[in-house]
Amino acid sequence: MRFRYLYPAVAIESNDGFVAMTPRRGQENAEDLGQQFLFCLYRQKIYAETLSIRRTLIDGVTGA
C-alpha cells in the first residue's frame, strides 16, 4: 500500500511469489523502483516483527 501511494504511476502485479512493476508513464528508473520496493518490504517486516514489543512498551508506559 505504501509503495502504491509513493509511486502511483507504477503498475504492480504479484503472482506466485513474483512481483512485476511496470512504469505507466516511463519516467521512473527501474533500478530505483526495485530498491524502493525492497525498502518498503523491509520496513513492513521490521514493523511486523517489533509490533508486540512496541505494544508492551506502550502498555507499560500508559499503565493499560
C-alpha positions, 0 to 999 in steps of 0.5 A: 500500500505504501509503495502504491501511494509513493509511486502511483504511476507504477503498475504492480502485479504479484503472482506466485511469489513474483512481483512485476512493476511496470512504469505507466508513464516511463519516467521512473528508473527501474533500478530505483523502483526495485530498491524502493520496493525492497525498502518498503518490504523491509520496513513492513517486516521490521514493523511486523516483527517489533509490533508486540514489543512496541505494544508492551512498551506502550502498555507499560508506559500508559499503565493499560 
